Amino acid sequence: MDVAAEVGSSVAKNWHASTNLAELKDLLSDRPLLPAEIDRVLLKDCAQRIGEWKTDLQDIRRALRIAFWQQLDQLT
């Protein structure tokens, strides 16, 4: 789960650095849902880090999303 937290935080930092205010507002208005493209990046990056493509486990997905939102909260 530590890897999931690291990946979620990293994806949030990268997304925040490359987004604009309108996109940020849109994302925050849909919280806790994440757009499919962000969710895919979370899963892909996590799978690459752990060397395992079975990231469809709900605990991993939940940890990735929680870490993403926590990091985004710190950045905004």
N, C-alpha and C positions, 0 to 999 in steps of 0.2 A: 504493500500500500504506500510505502514511502516513494516509490517510483511514480505512482499515480499522482501523488501530491506534487512532486517535482515537475512532472509533465504538465499537469493542469496549471500550475503557476507559470511555467515557461510559455505555454501557449497564450495565456492571458496577457502576459507582458508583451509578447510579439504582436498579438492582435491589437492591443491598446496603442502600441507605438505606430501602427500602420493604419489606424482608423481615423475618421473625422467625427466631429461632435454629433452630427445627425445620425450616423451609424451607431454611435454609442448610446444615444437616446433611444433608438429603435430597439437595440438589444436589451437595455434596461427595462423598457416597457413590457417586454415579453418574458421577463424573469419569472420563473426559474427555467423556462424553456430556452434551449440553445438552438440556433440555426443548424441545419444538417451539415453545412460545410465546416463549422467549428467543431461539432461533435465528431466528424470524420477525422479531422486533424488530431484531436485528442486521442482517439482510438489508434490511429496509425502511428503517431509518435510514441505512444505507450507500448504498442506491440514491437516497434523497432528497438526500444530501450531494453525490454525484457527478453527479446528474442522469441517471443511467443505470440502467435496470431489469435489465440483464444482470449481476446479481450472483451468477449461478449458477456462475461460474467457481470451480473448486476452490481456486485460490490465494487468491482474495478470501475465500472462506468460511473457509479455514484461518487466514488472518491475523486475521479477526474473532474467531474462537474463541480463538486464542492470546492476543490482546490482552485478551479478556474474562477468561480464566483468570489471566493475569498481574496484572491490576488487582485481581481478587478476592483473589489471594494477598497482595497488599499491604494489603488492607483487613481481612484476617482474621488 
